[in-house]
Amino acid sequence: MEKIVLASNNNHKIEEFRQIFKNKEIVTLKDIGFCEEIDETGSTFLENSLIKAKTISQYLQTINLQCDVMADDSGLCINSLNGEPGVYSARYGGEHGNAQENRKKVLDKLKGKDDRTAYFVCSIVLYHPNGEYIEVEGKTYGNITKEEIGDKSFGYDCIFLSDELGKTFGEATSDEKNQVSHRGRAIQKLLEIYK
């Protein structure tokens, strides 16, 4: 089975990729012994995906492992906040990965605003050992709710009311979410190219 290194240690994300790439062996950063922090200094989702993919691809050369690297960067963009939190989605509330603080900041900033439209973006890069790469992007649209609804364990899911599902991602099953999510759409585009 062909190996792809997923440039992530996020268990939720790893599971999502494994469900979709059933015919590939998805290897994590932990599996390859990579434990450094990668500085995501890009100003776009694509730039951050590329930074991660290149860093891991270079690391693979040092351990003599020849395989593709898949990296993604994604986030929430809110129209009335000029696209915030955008590339800062994971650390919007201050501490990286503190979903509760991130959601609180979004809800606080939207108080009194009528326009609560938003979209999620996911940029995925599939980086080959020779330095060539494929890039894809997926988007999904919705509105920010006034309170948390559903499962609060992942990111902004419980405050993002999906236009297509008519419920928050926090209320959706993983199958429902994968069908319409930004990451699901980007992965589907990647699968089409990968064939």
Steps between C-alpha positions, in 0.01 A plus 500: 500500500633841403600723789416867530633704790233732638667809645287501812465360850135607527314176575169631366662600171700174471179297544323712236779440245517127580126462444527654155837357386408138575740358238806691628698463820475837676811547713512773767781728614521295818545184289806647325651643819448866411424699815608858424259794471464631145465879484202577279612845385299514177237765433273253316378146565695379194826654622462331839421163339812531286720593798384188686532269198850621405626476859381140535623401153849630588487309830406178314816532290710503819346168610512350146125467459367564150131579504248774437410749770150636541457824693194711551419833651147605562300757685185697546443829315223733618384762253408777748839456675693556174580131468612446861608271659638369166853356522495575874199272562689254723642775722237774469421507871868521596615149583555263206233230485274643772171451314285634782689833514499523120122456487447746785699769317298445180167517683610812692614679182173419324278644776265754345594408141221400260727339241613166645585335167822301496684229316765241574798464265736204473816503292671164448841445346622159387876536486716252307860412596626676182357834619201504266161537661126505442281759673123489551252713692157431644241738647173466684256777591279579796424737786637545850242414766452714812581208730676165495279219367602134497837334558753754629809279460624627164586854399218728388263214406239575767457865388508441122148448360548330164288637213474153349437294813269747675677423828836569660800282425488425873160332450599317180625143478854459365354363173269800459782741576750327266255530209475880518803614700782713361750220573273233352466704180873567472575131556246400232677732252832347599363147454385590148852618410666210685317241287 
